[in-house]
Amino acid sequence: MANEPESMILPLLREMRGEIREQFGQVHERLENVEKRLDKLESGQKTIR
């Protein structure tokens, strides 16, 4: 009975949730890096003007 599809759903959902959470963290990190780079560009433009 442990191999019934119903008993596999919750563990699979937990695994998927963990993977999504990890990927979200990576995307969040990359977005922060992009925002920092944009801030540097904007501050550079302000000093030129």
Secondary structure, DSSP 8 states (H G I E B T S, - for coil): -TTSHHHHHHHHHHHHHHHHHHHHHHHHHHHHHHHHHHHHHHHHHHHH-
